[in-house]
């Protein structure tokens, strides 16, 4: 019985956990590196760089790209993230930069939706 209880607690932790929020080093396909921390959980996750940019990994390009919200999901934009990129800084004056508030709003919506589906299944 103890084994079953311990096993159940362990399995529950595997399926729902927050992202590891410490700074780690990530690498783009060309070998350039940057530091970022993982944010979110199983409902929505992203990386936030040391300079505050929100990025997602694009498996096709094997690069980390600036994130944007599209169709109620957080996606890679196609524009590769580069640490200390002055070109990006200049274009940010004209472009709408994705900020933490927008991402956390989407994250909260995703979590509420997941909890609502869980409640619907239980009833």
Secondary structure, DSSP 8 states (H G I E B T S, - for coil): -HHHHHHHHHHHHHHS-----SEEEEE-TTS-EEEEEEEE-SS-EEEEETTS-EEEEETTTTEEEEEEEETTEEEEEEEE--TT-HHHHHHHTTS----HHHHHHHHHHHHHHHHHHHHHHH-
